[in-house]
Amino acid sequence: MISYFGGKANMVDWINIYIPRNIKKYAEPFSGAFWTYINIKYQFPELDKIVYNDWNGHMANLYACMTQPKVFAKKLEEALSEGGFLYTDKKDKDDVRDFYKEIYYKYKHDKSEGNFLDNSPSNFPDFDAGVTYSFLITSAFNGCYPRSAGCSPISTNLKPKVTALLNKLKDERYIQKLSKITDVHNEDFEEIFKKYDSSDTFFYVDPPYFSPNEDGADTAKRASWYGTKDFNYESHMRILNILKNTKGRWALSYYYFKELEDLLPRDKYTWIQKDFYRSSASFAEGEQTKGTELLIMNYKLTDEEIEYNKKFLNSTKKPTTKTTMTKKTEIEKPSEQLLDELIVEIKKDLNSGDLQSLYELLSFLPINNIKNYLPEVIVDDILITEDKESEDNHIVVENSDDFWE
């Protein structure tokens, strides 16, 4: 439904053919954008339960709203129409972009008591909160949590990007999928296993990926991009130990780290892998843009079962003409607008003293994306430059008194 950091929208051809067909309940303890289920390219079997859960209460509320797609579409249309808070009659591209960016940054930088981002609704569905968050999350760079991301709010047609969500809410193919979601939760992932584990349940498990530091411990860096800071090494170990004792079948997505082999050894579990381009490296070049995705399962489908599952993959692409297409060999450089917006965002965080937002923004952007394009930025003796010693070549922040070490 929406672009989302770490989402699996482009992996349905790979992941979904490994999902067993003889299941009655489908649950995702870390649902996020729920693309493995919601993607219209794959037809699931008839299910008794389809369970959404996310620790980010705003995401959970958004999907609770979308289980009533026609009602939510009407609310979103009202916000975009004259008199709504997302309506503008401006025509100039810069004016339109600035209008929506002002709304976005008002919410992003508000950290007052009772602010919107830190206080998700207590009762689902809250359609007003759902409309606001749908605008924020669709405007955020790469679908990252708005508190941790810069803003890219409009498409080339000058419409806010949330309009794409509105169009999906009116698409009968998505309406059918959304309307079948039976349960929406905003709970710790362990509670979902406790509530729904059974022999006919399938769990697709896609947690924030492990981000090791020099000592091998998890930095929990990725967790903030999803709207939580409470996901750490112990959380990863808890997942693995829960999975070892789960009755239902499950498939686990991860990047590799050593403890995976210790707790889920290859001789007892099914391991497959495939390289995918990372969404956070859209301007990177070569193999550095790729990440090796693991899919670990506590079952093994036969070749015949996998081939049978492929029958439920449907192409949603429009028919193509006979025009011959040549492979693009050059990576398009980031636009001046994107670089300007990034620098403005960095300066805002620096000048406001919002160090947490600054670190989250910078850690999210590998230097490979923008090297040779992003100049050094100096604000109040703070220098933003390339970390040449970092394995990932991320941007770092430092100043003369080494406060940033």
Protein Blocks (a to p, Z undefined) as FASTA:
>chain_A
ZZcehiaklmmmmmmmmpcfbbcbdcdfblmnommmmpmkbccdddfbdcdddfblklmm
mmmmmmmmmlmmmmmmmmmmghiakbcfbfbfklmmmmmmmmmmmmmmmccehiaklmcc
fbdcdfklmmmmmmmmmmpghhiafklpccdfbcfkopafklmmmmmmmpmklmmmmmmp
mbdcdddfklmmmmmgcfkbccddddddddddfkopaehlmmmmnopakbcfklmmmmmm
mmmmcfbdcdddddddfklmmmmcfklpccdddddddfklmmbgcjllpccdddddfbdc
dfklmmmmmmmpccfbdcddfbdcdddfbdcdddfklmmmmmmmmmmmmmnopaklmmmm
mmmmcfklmgoklccddeehiacdddfkbmnlpacdddfkommZZ
